[in-house]
Amino acid sequence: MDNTTQNVAEQFIQYLNEENFDKAESCLDPDFKFIGVLGKREGASVYIKDMKQMKFKYEILKSFTSGEDVCFWYIIDMGEKSTEASGWYQIKDGKIHTLKVLFDPRPLLDK
């Protein structure tokens, strides 16, 4: 792993936290795929459209790298609730190609 790999993932998180969605989208491959506990999205523009509405904030607690993959353990602030989660960023040619996010959704589903 080189610093570029980790930096694109960290930069992506920073742009989301700053609500700079155009720059966040520039970190994604146009054919980006998101796979999460509560759903899937295909396409960078589709994913960013959702992020513009949700405006989640991220606090990275720990990062791990392997080859071109970056994994973060972070707290995702979803507005009324926060959760600890893990995000696996698969990076190809300097762009995030796939993001898989895992967390326990039960606290979010409780009304």
C-alpha positions as CSV (number, residue, x, y, z in Angstrom):
1,M,0.0,0.0,0.0
2,D,1.2,3.4,-0.7
3,N,0.0,6.6,0.9
4,T,-2.1,7.5,-2.1
5,T,-4.4,4.5,-1.4
6,Q,-5.0,5.5,2.2
7,N,-5.1,9.2,1.3
8,V,-8.0,8.8,-1.2
9,A,-10.1,7.0,1.4
10,E,-9.3,9.5,4.1
11,Q,-9.8,12.4,1.7
12,F,-13.2,11.0,0.8
13,I,-14.2,10.9,4.5
14,Q,-13.0,14.4,5.0
15,Y,-15.0,15.7,2.0
16,L,-18.2,14.0,3.3
17,N,-17.6,15.5,6.7
18,E,-17.2,18.9,5.1
19,E,-20.3,18.3,2.9
20,N,-18.2,18.9,-0.2
21,F,-20.0,16.3,-2.2
22,D,-18.5,17.2,-5.6
23,K,-15.0,16.5,-4.3
24,A,-16.2,13.4,-2.5
25,E,-17.6,12.1,-5.7
26,S,-14.3,12.8,-7.4
27,C,-12.7,10.1,-5.2
28,L,-15.1,7.5,-6.5
29,D,-14.9,5.4,-9.6
30,P,-17.9,6.2,-11.8
31,D,-19.0,2.5,-11.5
32,F,-18.6,2.7,-7.7
33,K,-20.6,0.1,-5.7
34,F,-21.8,0.5,-2.1
35,I,-22.8,-2.6,-0.1
36,G,-24.2,-2.0,3.3
37,V,-26.3,-3.6,6.0
38,L,-29.5,-1.8,5.0
39,G,-29.0,-1.6,1.2
40,K,-26.9,-1.3,-1.9
41,R,-26.2,1.4,-4.4
42,E,-24.5,1.3,-7.8
43,G,-22.9,4.3,-9.4
44,A,-21.0,7.2,-7.8
45,S,-23.6,9.8,-8.6
46,V,-26.4,7.6,-7.1
47,Y,-24.4,7.1,-3.9
48,I,-23.5,10.8,-3.5
49,K,-27.1,11.8,-4.1
50,D,-28.0,9.7,-1.0
51,M,-25.1,11.1,1.0
52,K,-26.3,14.7,0.2
53,Q,-29.6,13.9,1.9
54,M,-28.2,11.9,4.9
55,K,-25.2,14.1,5.7
56,F,-23.5,11.5,7.9
57,K,-20.3,12.5,9.7
58,Y,-17.4,10.2,10.4
59,E,-14.8,9.9,13.1
60,I,-12.1,7.5,12.1
61,L,-10.9,5.5,15.1
62,K,-8.4,3.2,13.4
63,S,-7.3,2.4,9.9
64,F,-5.9,-0.8,8.4
65,T,-4.4,-1.3,4.9
66,S,-3.6,-4.3,2.7
67,G,-2.5,-3.8,-0.8
68,E,-4.9,-1.3,-2.3
69,D,-7.6,-1.9,0.3
70,V,-8.2,0.4,3.3
71,C,-10.4,-0.5,6.2
72,F,-11.6,2.0,8.8
73,W,-13.1,1.4,12.1
74,Y,-15.2,4.6,12.7
75,I,-18.1,6.2,14.4
76,I,-20.8,7.3,12.0
77,D,-23.0,10.1,13.3
78,M,-26.3,9.7,11.6
79,G,-27.9,12.8,13.2
80,E,-30.2,11.5,16.0
81,K,-28.1,8.3,16.4
82,S,-24.5,7.2,16.1
83,T,-23.0,3.8,15.6
84,E,-19.6,2.1,15.4
85,A,-18.9,0.6,12.0
86,S,-16.3,-0.8,9.7
87,G,-15.9,0.4,6.2
88,W,-13.8,-1.6,3.6
89,Y,-12.7,0.6,0.7
90,Q,-11.4,-1.2,-2.3
91,I,-9.3,1.1,-4.4
92,K,-8.3,0.7,-8.0
93,D,-6.3,3.1,-10.1
94,G,-6.5,5.8,-7.4
95,K,-10.3,5.7,-7.1
96,I,-12.6,4.0,-4.6
97,H,-14.3,1.2,-6.6
98,T,-16.2,-0.6,-3.8
99,L,-17.2,0.3,-0.3
100,K,-18.6,-2.4,2.1
101,V,-19.9,-1.1,5.5
102,L,-20.8,-3.4,8.4
103,F,-22.5,-2.4,11.7
104,D,-25.1,-3.7,14.0
105,P,-28.3,-2.0,12.8
106,R,-30.5,-2.9,15.7
107,P,-30.1,0.4,17.7
108,L,-31.0,2.3,14.5
109,L,-34.2,0.3,14.0
110,D,-35.4,0.8,17.6
111,K,-38.0,3.6,17.6
